[in-house]
Amino acid sequence: MVNVYLDRKFAAIATKAVSRPDVQSVFPALPESAMCGWEVGFDTTGMKPGAHEIVVQARSRDGATRDVGIVPIVVAQ
């Protein structure tokens, strides 16, 4: 599972099983490598202009979590 947080608040669960032919080309022996991607979208219409932060957190099947990316964004006026 991939959870996404916006400004430290839960925002979405990412869609999994997105095509990743680049990963499959590097790891062809892994059975799920072709569909290991994920994606998420945000509607920034109601967000306050300025700096914000997106945190992506992966959760394993046994419940362990790890932040895998922190991305600063700027919402224009």
N, C-alpha and C positions, 0 to 999 in steps of 0.2 A: 504494500500500500504506500502511496506517496501523498502526504498531506502538505498543503500549502498554507502559509500564514502571511497575512498582510499586516504590517505594523504590530506584530506580536499577537494578533488575533486570528483564530482559525478562519480561513477563507474558502477553502475548497479541497476536495479530493480529486487528484489528477486522474485523467483517463489513461489507463494502461494499455499495453499491447499495441503500441504505435510502431509502424514499420521503421526499422533502423538497418538498412542494407550496409551502411558503413561499419557498424559493429559486427554484423555477420561476416563481412569480408576479413576482419581481423581475427574473429573467433568462430571460424566455420564449424568446429567440432561441438560447440555448445548448442543443444537443441533449440533453445528459445532465443538465440541471439538475433534472429531476423526481426523479432517483434518485441524487443525489450525496451522500447521507448515509451515515453509518457508525454502528456501535454495538458495544459490548463489555460484558460482564458479569463480575463478580468474586464469588467465594464468600469472604466475610471470616471464615468460621467458625474457621479455623485461624490467623488473624492475631493478633498481639500487640495488646492494647488500646492505644489512644493515637494519636498523630499519625503520619500516613503521607503520601506524596506520589505522585500519579499524573502521569506525563509522557506526552503524546501526541506521536508523531513521524510526520511524513508523509515518504514516500519517492517521488520522482518516477520516471517510466519510465526516465530516464537515470541513476538511482542517487543523485541528490542528496537529502540529508535535511535536514529542518528541524523543530525542536521547535515545535509549533503551540499547545501549551497545557500549563500546569503547574497542577495542582489539588491543594490540600491537602485531606486527608480526616481524619476522626477515627473510629476504630473503638471502639465502646462496649464496656464490659466485659460 
